[in-house]
Every structure is written in C-alpha cells, then in structure tokens.
C-alpha cells in the first residue's frame, strides 16, 4: 500500500474503537481504524443499553432509532419465589442486536471522515506509527481498542494488573414474545441469567457463572424454573455463543503516545451492563486529552470513570456467589421496594454521594433485620 499517515491510528474496529475514532474525528483529527475482521462484528453480550449508555452514544453524535430495538423501563431481580423491580430514574433502556449497533457506529464513523481498514491485520506498533503487513502508517497517537486480550496492551508494556477476576458466559436468542417491560436478572445457586427483549418477538438470554459446566443452558435452566417455563417450546433464533467476562483494572492505560480504551483498558463484569457506557465515555475523555496533547488527563479520567462500575460489579458477583447473603438482600429489598430503586439510581450514576451513603446504611440495616 502507498504510505499513509494520520493523527490517530485506532487498532480494533469494535464499538470501543469506532467510538474512539468518532470522538477524535469530531475534534478535527484525521483518524484511521484497522481491524482484521469483516463487519458487522458480533460479540456475545446481553445487548441491553441503559439510558446513560444511550446518552453517552448521543454525545458522540449517534442516535439509536427505536425501530431497531425494544425498550425496557428498568431492572427486575428474580430469585426463587421473590421478584423486585425498579424503573430507571430517567429514560428507558433499549435492547438491540450487537451487529445492528456496530453498523450504526460504522455509519457514524464514515460520516465523521474516519478511514476504515477492514480485514487488515496490525503486525506491531513503533514510535513512529503502526506496522501493517504491507507497510508502516505514521501516526501521532496510537489507540489500542482490540479487546480483553489486547496485543497493543502487550506491545506497549501495559499489562500490569491491579485486579482481575473472570467468569464464563453463554448467549442464545429465542424467538418468543417479550413477557416483561424490564430487563430481568434471574439468580440461581451457581449461575445468573439476564434476559433482554430486543424486538417484539425475540429475547436475548445470557447465562453467567464461574465454570463452564454451570453455564450450559440445559443445566442452568434446570435451576431457573421460571425462566425455563417462559422459554419452553421457543425456537432458537441464533447459534449459541460463549465468551469470558472479566473485571480487570490496570495500573496504567497510557505509555508514550499509546492509550488503551474499552476492554483493552480493563473492564467490568458483563452483569453490570456497563461495558459499552464505559467505552463511550472513555472515548470522549480520550479525545479531550488528545486535543489537550496530554494523555495523563485521560489516565485520570479513566480511573474516575471505572471506579463506580467496578464496585457495583464486585457487589453483583458476590451476590451471585453467596447464597445466604443473596437471600437476605432479596428479603430486605422485597420489604422495602424503594431501596432497590435507590440502588438502581446509584448504579446508573443518578445519585449524589449523600444518596450512596444513605442507601448503604439502609441496606445494611435491612439485611441485618432480614
């Protein structure tokens, strides 16, 4: 290929990479994205986007047409014979197929003037740019958005980990009419299932757990009789796909002219539903730092953005692993439904520091009482 140069070279063309490219292009930078895959790119995930995730996407200039997904008004926990629900403090969530979202991001990147190199492998990074199979692309800034097993992270010597836990997830789509106006999380002894409606006749179901045996659908649904009854006789509308979901925090996510974004920069457990929101907000923060010419600004913003989702992820995983605590929490919130609403407001970032402290004290008291 003829020699080309760019201000920003993004390695990885998934949602995080495209969001980083769009944010940088909107600041006036020239941007190139390279990915070895061919679009649209799918990923096994819950496919639900909370209101704050949609707001982060709108800030990048990307609007989600309602006709492409299915709205849900909040979150419902289902555990044995108990159910607790809470609506989002503001707005609605939307369930949307991942390839559809990816297609919308591609269109937005093209409108922003981003150059997209699909089916293009990156061989390495150098001080002056990015090494492709057929030549060097000079770049002022290099962004690693190539997922949890990031090669850019390895090349830039940014693998130092502060926290890492991981679980396994399997995803299926079922052709069945949605039965709830909520995204549902079903809790069993060793697994969780979260269910998101993505159209008027289809739902996405993800089973999560600590080992491969427990996340097999037949095994998991035996422990989730309410969900099994809902899905009885429903036709599968996609092949089953598996993935590893990790809570991962790095010591650093910048070095020299290299920055990491999305799962390459660490992540939260998928049960939080926060992965995309984090990637979109990180992308905006990175673009601000590029404009300022100081990646240290991005390092600080990244740490702030990751703090609350990591804490919520740790709480959710612990609830999944500790049956007795989960039962007490469910009993406590069943007796005080408004408490679940407060926790949802905290989870979605719609709470003050005082609200967080008050909810924590109230929950602790209710759990002790239960």
DRENDO-1510 file (C-alpha; in Angstrom, 1 decimal, always signed):
<recs>
REC; n; res; u; v; w
REC; 1; UNK; +0.0; +0.0; +0.0 .
REC; 2; UNK; +1.1; +3.6; -0.6 .
REC; 3; UNK; +2.5; +5.3; +2.5 .
REC; 4; UNK; -0.2; +7.0; +4.5 .
REC; 5; UNK; -0.1; +9.0; +7.7 .
REC; 6; UNK; -2.7; +10.0; +10.3 .
REC; 7; UNK; -3.1; +11.9; +13.5 .
REC; 8; UNK; -4.7; +9.0; +15.3 .
REC; 9; UNK; -4.5; +5.3; +14.5 .
REC; 10; UNK; -7.0; +3.0; +16.3 .
REC; 11; UNK; -6.3; -0.7; +16.4 .
REC; 12; UNK; -9.6; -2.5; +16.7 .
REC; 13; UNK; -12.9; -1.7; +15.0 .
REC; 14; UNK; -15.4; -2.9; +17.5 .
REC; 15; UNK; -17.7; -0.4; +19.3 .
REC; 16; UNK; -14.9; +0.9; +21.6 .
REC; 17; UNK; -12.6; +1.5; +18.6 .
REC; 18; UNK; -15.2; +3.1; +16.5 .
REC; 19; UNK; -16.3; +5.3; +19.4 .
REC; 20; UNK; -12.8; +6.5; +20.0 .
REC; 21; UNK; -12.4; +7.2; +16.3 .
REC; 22; UNK; -15.6; +9.2; +16.1 .
REC; 23; UNK; -14.7; +11.2; +19.2 .
REC; 24; UNK; -11.2; +12.0; +17.8 .
REC; 25; UNK; -12.5; +12.9; +14.4 .
REC; 26; UNK; -15.1; +15.3; +15.9 .
REC; 27; UNK; -12.2; +17.1; +17.5 .
REC; 28; UNK; -10.7; +17.6; +14.0 .
REC; 29; UNK; -8.1; +14.9; +14.0 .
REC; 30; UNK; -7.5; +12.6; +11.0 .
REC; 31; UNK; -8.2; +9.0; +12.1 .
REC; 32; UNK; -7.6; +5.6; +10.7 .
REC; 33; UNK; -9.1; +2.4; +12.2 .
REC; 34; UNK; -7.8; -1.1; +11.3 .
REC; 35; UNK; -9.4; -4.5; +12.2 .
REC; 36; UNK; -8.6; -8.0; +11.0 .
REC; 37; UNK; -12.4; -8.9; +10.9 .
REC; 38; UNK; -15.0; -8.1; +8.4 .
REC; 39; UNK; -18.1; -6.1; +9.6 .
REC; 40; UNK; -20.5; -6.2; +11.2 .
REC; 41; UNK; -18.7; -7.6; +14.2 .
REC; 42; UNK; -20.8; -9.5; +16.8 .
REC; 43; UNK; -19.9; -10.2; +20.4 .
REC; 44; UNK; -21.7; -12.5; +22.9 .
REC; 45; UNK; -23.3; -9.9; +25.3 .
REC; 46; UNK; -26.6; -9.1; +26.9 .
REC; 47; UNK; -27.4; -6.5; +24.2 .
REC; 48; UNK; -29.2; -4.2; +26.6 .
REC; 49; UNK; -28.2; -0.5; +26.8 .
REC; 50; UNK; -29.3; +1.6; +29.8 .
REC; 51; UNK; -30.4; +5.2; +29.4 .
REC; 52; UNK; -26.9; +6.5; +30.4 .
REC; 53; UNK; -25.3; +4.4; +27.8 .
REC; 54; UNK; -27.6; +5.8; +25.1 .
REC; 55; UNK; -26.8; +9.3; +26.4 .
REC; 56; UNK; -23.1; +8.7; +26.0 .
REC; 57; UNK; -23.7; +7.5; +22.5 .
REC; 58; UNK; -25.7; +10.6; +21.7 .
REC; 59; UNK; -22.9; +12.7; +22.9 .
REC; 60; UNK; -20.8; +11.1; +20.1 .
REC; 61; UNK; -23.5; +12.1; +17.6 .
REC; 62; UNK; -25.0; +8.6; +17.3 .
REC; 63; UNK; -28.8; +8.2; +17.8 .
REC; 64; UNK; -30.4; +4.8; +18.2 .
REC; 65; UNK; -33.7; +4.6; +16.1 .
REC; 66; UNK; -36.3; +3.0; +18.3 .
REC; 67; UNK; -37.4; +0.9; +15.4 .
REC; 68; UNK; -34.2; -1.1; +15.6 .
REC; 69; UNK; -34.6; -2.4; +19.2 .
REC; 70; UNK; -37.0; -2.8; +22.1 .
REC; 71; UNK; -37.4; -0.5; +25.0 .
REC; 72; UNK; -37.4; -1.6; +28.7 .
REC; 73; UNK; -38.2; +0.6; +31.6 .
REC; 74; UNK; -35.9; -0.8; +34.3 .
REC; 75; UNK; -34.4; -3.8; +36.0 .
REC; 76; UNK; -36.1; -6.8; +37.7 .
REC; 77; UNK; -34.4; -9.3; +40.0 .
REC; 78; UNK; -36.0; -12.8; +40.1 .
REC; 79; UNK; -34.9; -15.2; +42.9 .
REC; 80; UNK; -36.9; -18.3; +43.7 .
REC; 81; UNK; -40.4; -17.0; +44.6 .
REC; 82; UNK; -39.3; -13.4; +45.0 .
REC; 83; UNK; -39.3; -10.6; +42.4 .
REC; 84; UNK; -38.3; -7.0; +42.9 .
REC; 85; UNK; -38.4; -4.3; +40.2 .
REC; 86; UNK; -37.3; -0.7; +39.8 .
REC; 87; UNK; -37.7; +1.7; +36.9 .
REC; 88; UNK; -34.8; +3.8; +35.7 .
REC; 89; UNK; -34.7; +7.3; +37.3 .
REC; 90; UNK; -34.8; +8.8; +33.8 .
REC; 91; UNK; -35.5; +7.4; +30.3 .
REC; 92; UNK; -35.7; +3.9; +29.1 .
REC; 93; UNK; -33.2; +1.2; +28.2 .
REC; 94; UNK; -33.1; -0.4; +24.8 .
REC; 95; UNK; -32.3; -4.0; +23.7 .
REC; 96; UNK; -30.6; -4.0; +20.3 .
REC; 97; UNK; -28.6; -6.7; +18.5 .
REC; 98; UNK; -24.9; -6.1; +18.6 .
REC; 99; UNK; -24.3; -6.3; +14.8 .
REC; 100; UNK; -27.0; -3.6; +14.4 .
REC; 101; UNK; -25.3; -1.3; +16.8 .
REC; 102; UNK; -22.0; -2.0; +15.1 .
REC; 103; UNK; -23.5; -1.0; +11.8 .
REC; 104; UNK; -24.7; +2.3; +13.2 .
REC; 105; UNK; -21.3; +3.1; +14.6 .
REC; 106; UNK; -19.7; +2.3; +11.2 .
REC; 107; UNK; -22.0; +4.8; +9.5 .
REC; 108; UNK; -21.3; +7.4; +12.1 .
REC; 109; UNK; -17.5; +6.9; +11.7 .
REC; 110; UNK; -17.8; +7.2; +7.9 .
REC; 111; UNK; -19.8; +10.4; +8.3 .
REC; 112; UNK; -17.1; +11.8; +10.6 .
REC; 113; UNK; -14.4; +11.1; +7.9 .
REC; 114; UNK; -12.7; +8.1; +9.6 .
REC; 115; UNK; -10.8; +5.9; +7.3 .
REC; 116; UNK; -11.8; +2.2; +7.9 .
REC; 117; UNK; -9.4; -0.6; +7.1 .
REC; 118; UNK; -11.3; -3.9; +7.4 .
REC; 119; UNK; -9.6; -7.3; +7.1 .
REC; 120; UNK; -6.4; -5.5; +7.9 .
REC; 121; UNK; -4.0; -7.1; +10.4 .
REC; 122; UNK; -1.8; -5.0; +12.6 .
REC; 123; UNK; +1.7; -6.5; +13.0 .
REC; 124; UNK; +3.0; -4.2; +15.6 .
REC; 125; UNK; +3.5; -0.6; +16.9 .
REC; 126; UNK; +6.6; +1.6; +16.7 .
REC; 127; UNK; +7.5; +5.0; +17.9 .
REC; 128; UNK; +6.6; +6.5; +14.6 .
REC; 129; UNK; +3.3; +4.6; +13.9 .
REC; 130; UNK; +1.7; +1.3; +13.3 .
REC; 131; UNK; +3.2; -1.6; +11.3 .
REC; 132; UNK; +0.8; -3.3; +8.9 .
REC; 133; UNK; +1.7; -6.3; +6.8 .
REC; 134; UNK; +2.4; -4.1; +3.8 .
REC; 135; UNK; +3.9; -1.1; +5.3 .
REC; 136; UNK; +4.1; +1.5; +8.1 .
REC; 137; UNK; +1.4; +4.0; +8.8 .
REC; 138; UNK; +2.8; +7.0; +10.6 .
REC; 139; UNK; +0.7; +8.2; +13.5 .
REC; 140; UNK; +1.0; +10.8; +16.2 .
REC; 141; UNK; -1.3; +8.9; +18.6 .
REC; 142; UNK; -2.0; +5.1; +18.8 .
REC; 143; UNK; -5.2; +3.8; +20.4 .
REC; 144; UNK; -5.5; +0.2; +21.5 .
REC; 145; UNK; -9.1; -0.9; +21.3 .
REC; 146; UNK; -8.5; -4.5; +20.5 .
REC; 147; UNK; -10.4; -6.2; +23.3 .
REC; 148; UNK; -9.6; -8.0; +26.5 .
REC; 149; UNK; -6.7; -10.0; +25.0 .
REC; 150; UNK; -5.2; -6.8; +23.6 .
REC; 151; UNK; -2.0; -7.1; +21.6 .
REC; 152; UNK; -1.5; -3.3; +21.8 .
REC; 153; UNK; -1.5; -3.6; +25.6 .
REC; 154; UNK; +1.2; -6.2; +25.4 .
REC; 155; UNK; +3.3; -4.2; +22.8 .
REC; 156; UNK; +3.1; -1.1; +24.9 .
REC; 157; UNK; +4.1; -3.0; +28.1 .
REC; 158; UNK; +0.8; -2.0; +29.9 .
REC; 159; UNK; -0.1; -5.5; +31.2 .
REC; 160; UNK; +0.5; -4.7; +34.9 .
REC; 161; UNK; -2.8; -5.7; +36.6 .
REC; 162; UNK; -4.2; -4.4; +39.9 .
REC; 163; UNK; -7.4; -6.5; +39.8 .
REC; 164; UNK; -8.6; -9.4; +37.7 .
REC; 165; UNK; -11.5; -11.8; +38.1 .
REC; 166; UNK; -13.3; -13.6; +35.3 .
REC; 167; UNK; -16.4; -15.7; +34.6 .
REC; 168; UNK; -17.9; -17.5; +31.7 .
REC; 169; UNK; -21.0; -16.5; +29.7 .
REC; 170; UNK; -23.1; -18.2; +27.1 .
REC; 171; UNK; -25.7; -16.4; +24.9 .
REC; 172; UNK; -28.7; -17.5; +23.0 .
REC; 173; UNK; -31.5; -15.7; +21.2 .
REC; 174; UNK; -35.0; -17.1; +21.4 .
REC; 175; UNK; -38.0; -16.4; +19.2 .
REC; 176; UNK; -40.6; -15.6; +21.8 .
REC; 177; UNK; -42.7; -12.5; +22.6 .
REC; 178; UNK; -41.2; -10.4; +25.5 .
REC; 179; UNK; -43.1; -11.1; +28.7 .
REC; 180; UNK; -41.7; -8.2; +30.8 .
REC; 181; UNK; -41.2; -4.5; +30.5 .
REC; 182; UNK; -37.9; -4.9; +32.5 .
REC; 183; UNK; -34.5; -6.4; +31.8 .
REC; 184; UNK; -34.6; -9.4; +34.1 .
REC; 185; UNK; -31.8; -10.9; +36.1 .
REC; 186; UNK; -32.6; -14.5; +37.3 .
REC; 187; UNK; -30.5; -15.8; +40.2 .
REC; 188; UNK; -29.7; -19.4; +40.8 .
REC; 189; UNK; -27.3; -21.0; +43.3 .
REC; 190; UNK; -24.3; -21.0; +41.0 .
REC; 191; UNK; -25.4; -19.0; +37.9 .
REC; 192; UNK; -27.3; -15.9; +36.8 .
REC; 193; UNK; -29.2; -15.4; +33.7 .
REC; 194; UNK; -30.1; -12.0; +32.3 .
REC; 195; UNK; -32.8; -11.5; +29.8 .
REC; 196; UNK; -33.3; -8.6; +27.4 .
REC; 197; UNK; -36.0; -8.2; +24.8 .
REC; 198; UNK; -34.5; -7.0; +21.5 .
REC; 199; UNK; -37.7; -7.0; +19.4 .
REC; 200; UNK; -41.4; -7.7; +19.6 .
REC; 201; UNK; -40.7; -11.4; +19.0 .
REC; 202; UNK; -37.2; -12.1; +20.3 .
REC; 203; UNK; -35.3; -12.1; +23.5 .
REC; 204; UNK; -31.6; -12.4; +24.3 .
REC; 205; UNK; -30.6; -14.7; +27.2 .
REC; 206; UNK; -27.1; -14.8; +28.7 .
REC; 207; UNK; -26.1; -17.4; +31.3 .
REC; 208; UNK; -23.2; -16.5; +33.5 .
REC; 209; UNK; -21.2; -18.4; +36.1 .
REC; 210; UNK; -17.7; -19.3; +37.4 .
REC; 211; UNK; -17.2; -22.5; +35.4 .
REC; 212; UNK; -18.2; -24.0; +32.0 .
REC; 213; UNK; -20.4; -26.7; +33.4 .
REC; 214; UNK; -22.7; -24.4; +35.3 .
REC; 215; UNK; -23.3; -22.1; +32.3 .
REC; 216; UNK; -24.6; -24.8; +30.0 .
REC; 217; UNK; -28.1; -23.8; +29.1 .
REC; 218; UNK; -29.8; -27.1; +30.0 .
REC; 219; UNK; -28.0; -27.2; +33.3 .
REC; 220; UNK; -28.7; -23.6; +34.2 .
REC; 221; UNK; -32.4; -23.6; +33.2 .
REC; 222; UNK; -33.0; -26.6; +35.5 .
REC; 223; UNK; -32.1; -24.2; +38.4 .
REC; 224; UNK; -34.2; -21.4; +36.9 .
REC; 225; UNK; -37.7; -22.9; +36.6 .
REC; 226; UNK; -39.5; -19.6; +36.0 .
REC; 227; UNK; -37.2; -18.8; +33.1 .
REC; 228; UNK; -37.4; -22.3; +31.8 .
REC; 229; UNK; -41.2; -22.1; +31.7 .
REC; 230; UNK; -41.0; -18.8; +29.8 .
REC; 231; UNK; -38.7; -20.3; +27.1 .
REC; 232; UNK; -40.5; -23.7; +26.8 .
REC; 233; UNK; -41.0; -24.5; +23.2 .
REC; 234; UNK; -39.4; -21.3; +21.9 .
REC; 235; UNK; -37.3; -21.6; +18.8 .
REC; 236; UNK; -33.7; -20.6; +18.8 .
REC; 237; UNK; -33.0; -17.7; +16.5 .
REC; 238; UNK; -29.2; -17.7; +16.7 .
REC; 239; UNK; -26.5; -20.2; +17.4 .
REC; 240; UNK; -25.2; -20.3; +21.0 .
REC; 241; UNK; -22.0; -18.3; +21.6 .
REC; 242; UNK; -19.7; -18.2; +24.6 .
REC; 243; UNK; -17.3; -15.6; +26.0 .
REC; 244; UNK; -15.2; -14.8; +29.0 .
REC; 245; UNK; -16.3; -11.7; +31.0 .
REC; 246; UNK; -13.8; -10.1; +33.3 .
REC; 247; UNK; -13.4; -7.4; +35.9 .
REC; 248; UNK; -10.0; -6.1; +35.0 .
REC; 249; UNK; -8.2; -3.0; +36.3 .
REC; 250; UNK; -4.7; -2.0; +35.0 .
REC; 251; UNK; -2.0; +0.1; +36.8 .
REC; 252; UNK; -1.7; +2.3; +33.7 .
REC; 253; UNK; -3.6; +2.6; +30.4 .
REC; 254; UNK; -1.1; +5.1; +28.7 .
REC; 255; UNK; +2.5; +4.9; +27.7 .
REC; 256; UNK; +4.2; +7.4; +25.4 .
REC; 257; UNK; +1.8; +8.1; +22.6 .
REC; 258; UNK; -0.2; +5.0; +23.2 .
REC; 259; UNK; -3.6; +4.8; +25.0 .
REC; 260; UNK; -6.0; +2.0; +25.7 .
REC; 261; UNK; -9.8; +2.1; +25.5 .
REC; 262; UNK; -12.7; -0.3; +26.1 .
REC; 263; UNK; -11.9; -3.8; +27.2 .
REC; 264; UNK; -8.3; -3.4; +26.2 .
REC; 265; UNK; -8.0; -0.9; +29.1 .
REC; 266; UNK; -9.7; -3.1; +31.6 .
REC; 267; UNK; -13.4; -4.0; +32.2 .
REC; 268; UNK; -16.3; -4.8; +34.4 .
REC; 269; UNK; -18.3; -7.9; +34.7 .
REC; 270; UNK; -21.0; -8.1; +32.0 .
REC; 271; UNK; -23.8; -8.5; +34.5 .
REC; 272; UNK; -23.4; -4.8; +35.3 .
REC; 273; UNK; -24.4; -3.8; +31.8 .
REC; 274; UNK; -21.8; -1.0; +31.9 .
REC; 275; UNK; -19.2; -2.1; +29.4 .
REC; 276; UNK; -20.5; +0.0; +26.4 .
REC; 277; UNK; -21.2; +3.1; +28.5 .
REC; 278; UNK; -17.6; +2.9; +29.9 .
REC; 279; UNK; -16.2; +2.6; +26.4 .
REC; 280; UNK; -18.2; +5.5; +25.0 .
REC; 281; UNK; -17.3; +7.8; +28.0 .
REC; 282; UNK; -13.7; +6.7; +27.8 .
REC; 283; UNK; -13.6; +7.6; +24.1 .
REC; 284; UNK; -14.9; +11.1; +24.8 .
REC; 285; UNK; -12.3; +11.6; +27.6 .
REC; 286; UNK; -9.5; +10.3; +25.4 .
REC; 287; UNK; -10.5; +12.8; +22.6 .
REC; 288; UNK; -10.3; +15.6; +25.2 .
REC; 289; UNK; -6.9; +14.5; +26.2 .
REC; 290; UNK; -5.7; +14.3; +22.6 .
REC; 291; UNK; -6.9; +17.8; +22.0 .
REC; 292; UNK; -5.0; +18.9; +25.1 .
REC; 293; UNK; -1.9; +17.0; +24.0 .
REC; 294; UNK; -1.7; +15.3; +27.4 .
REC; 295; UNK; -2.6; +11.6; +27.8 .
REC; 296; UNK; -2.2; +11.9; +31.6 .
REC; 297; UNK; -5.5; +13.8; +31.6 .
REC; 298; UNK; -7.1; +10.6; +30.1 .
REC; 299; UNK; -5.4; +8.3; +32.7 .
REC; 300; UNK; -7.1; +10.3; +35.5 .
REC; 301; UNK; -10.5; +10.5; +33.8 .
REC; 302; UNK; -10.4; +6.7; +33.0 .
REC; 303; UNK; -9.7; +5.9; +36.6 .
REC; 304; UNK; -12.7; +8.0; +37.7 .
REC; 305; UNK; -15.0; +6.5; +35.2 .
REC; 306; UNK; -14.1; +2.9; +36.2 .
REC; 307; UNK; -14.5; +3.3; +39.9 .
REC; 308; UNK; -18.2; +3.0; +40.4 .
REC; 309; UNK; -18.9; +0.2; +37.8 .
REC; 310; UNK; -16.1; -1.9; +39.4 .
REC; 311; UNK; -17.6; -1.6; +42.8 .
REC; 312; UNK; -21.0; -2.4; +41.5 .
REC; 313; UNK; -19.6; -5.4; +39.6 .
REC; 314; UNK; -17.9; -6.7; +42.7 .
REC; 315; UNK; -21.2; -6.5; +44.6 .
REC; 316; UNK; -23.1; -8.3; +41.9 .
REC; 317; UNK; -20.6; -11.1; +41.6 .
REC; 318; UNK; -20.5; -11.6; +45.3 .
REC; 319; UNK; -24.3; -11.7; +45.4 .
REC; 320; UNK; -24.1; -14.4; +42.8 .
REC; 321; UNK; -21.6; -16.5; +44.7 .
REC; 322; UNK; -23.0; -16.2; +48.2 .
REC; 323; UNK; -26.4; -17.8; +48.5 .
REC; 324; UNK; -27.2; -16.7; +52.1 .
REC; 325; UNK; -26.3; -13.1; +51.6 .
REC; 326; UNK; -28.3; -13.0; +48.4 .
REC; 327; UNK; -31.4; -14.4; +50.2 .
REC; 328; UNK; -31.1; -11.8; +52.9 .
REC; 329; UNK; -30.6; -8.9; +50.4 .
REC; 330; UNK; -33.6; -10.1; +48.4 .
REC; 331; UNK; -35.8; -10.3; +51.6 .
REC; 332; UNK; -34.6; -6.9; +52.6 .
REC; 333; UNK; -35.4; -5.3; +49.3 .
REC; 334; UNK; -38.7; -7.1; +49.0 .
REC; 335; UNK; -39.8; -5.4; +52.2 .
REC; 336; UNK; -38.5; -2.0; +51.0 .
REC; 337; UNK; -39.0; -1.8; +47.2 .
REC; 338; UNK; -37.9; +1.9; +47.2 .
REC; 339; UNK; -34.5; +0.7; +48.3 .
REC; 340; UNK; -34.0; -1.2; +45.0 .
REC; 341; UNK; -34.9; +2.0; +43.2 .
REC; 342; UNK; -32.2; +3.8; +45.1 .
REC; 343; UNK; -29.6; +1.2; +44.3 .
REC; 344; UNK; -30.5; +1.3; +40.6 .
REC; 345; UNK; -30.1; +5.1; +40.7 .
REC; 346; UNK; -26.6; +4.6; +42.2 .
REC; 347; UNK; -25.8; +2.0; +39.6 .
REC; 348; UNK; -26.8; +4.3; +36.7 .
REC; 349; UNK; -24.9; +7.3; +38.2 .
REC; 350; UNK; -28.1; +9.2; +39.1 .
REC; 351; UNK; -27.3; +9.6; +42.8 .
REC; 352; UNK; -25.3; +12.0; +45.0 .
REC; 353; UNK; -22.6; +11.0; +47.5 .
REC; 354; UNK; -25.2; +11.5; +50.2 .
REC; 355; UNK; -27.7; +9.2; +48.5 .
REC; 356; UNK; -25.0; +6.5; +48.2 .
REC; 357; UNK; -24.2; +6.7; +51.9 .
REC; 358; UNK; -27.8; +6.7; +52.9 .
REC; 359; UNK; -28.7; +3.7; +50.7 .
REC; 360; UNK; -25.7; +1.8; +52.0 .
REC; 361; UNK; -26.7; +2.4; +55.6 .
REC; 362; UNK; -30.3; +1.5; +54.9 .
REC; 363; UNK; -29.4; -1.7; +53.0 .
REC; 364; UNK; -27.1; -2.8; +55.7 .
REC; 365; UNK; -29.8; -2.3; +58.4 .
REC; 366; UNK; -32.4; -4.1; +56.3 .
REC; 367; UNK; -30.1; -7.0; +55.6 .
REC; 368; UNK; -29.3; -7.4; +59.4 .
REC; 369; UNK; -33.0; -7.2; +60.1 .
REC; 370; UNK; -33.8; -9.9; +57.5 .
</recs>
